[in-house]
Amino acid sequence: MFSMLHPLDEITPLVWKSGGVFGSARVQYVADHALRIVFLSSDPSIVMTYDTVQGLHTVWALRRVKPEVPVP
């Protein structure tokens, strides 16, 4: 999945950070073919997806990745 926060920005891949045990976090690309975008909002900047395999909706807060976050 890719995003563009502004029409003049470059298209960038989406990454998500999962919370781990004892505060450890893992950053990975969003690459699930079962996810479908069902709603977008620019203010607040959120995305709602639907997982066609699990039958679940998820709401994501969309923001730029901070430079100190290592991306795979």
N, C-alpha and C positions, 0 to 999 in steps of 0.2 A: 504494500500500500504506500502511496506517496501523498504529499501535501504541498500546498502553496498558500502561505499565509497572506500574501499580497500579490496582485496581478503582475508586478514587476520583479518579484522574487523568483529564484530558481526553484524547480521542483525538487523536493527533498524526500528521502525515504522516512517513513514513520518508525520510530522506535518507542518501546515501552519499557518502563522500569518496574520490575516486580519486587515487592518487599520480601525479604528473606528472614530467616530465623536470626535473632540477636542483632537486628539492624543491618545485616548484609543485604545488598541489593544487586540485582542482575539486570543489565541493559541488553535488549535484543531487538532485532528488526521485527516489525509486524508483517508476517508473511503467511498468514493462514487463509487458504483459499475458501474456507467455509464462512468467513466473515463477509457480511454485506453491510454497506453503509445505508442506514435508513433515515437518518436525520443529521443535519449540520446547522450550527448556529455560529455567527461571528461575534455576537456580544450577549452572553459570554461565549468564549471560543471553546465549543464542545462538539463532540462527534458521538452519535449513537450508532452502534453496530448490532447486527443480529447474527448469531452463530447458527448456521443451518443444520449443523450436526447435533449440537447440544440443545438447541431450541431456546437459547438465552440471549437477552438484550444486555448490552454493556454501554455505559456512558463514560467517555474519555474526556479529560481536560487537555486541550491542544495548546502547546506552547513550544517555543524554540528550545532546542537542546543547549544547555550551558556548556561552554568550552571545556570545562574541567571533567565533564562526564565522558568516560571512555566508551566509544561506540564500536561494536564488533566489526 
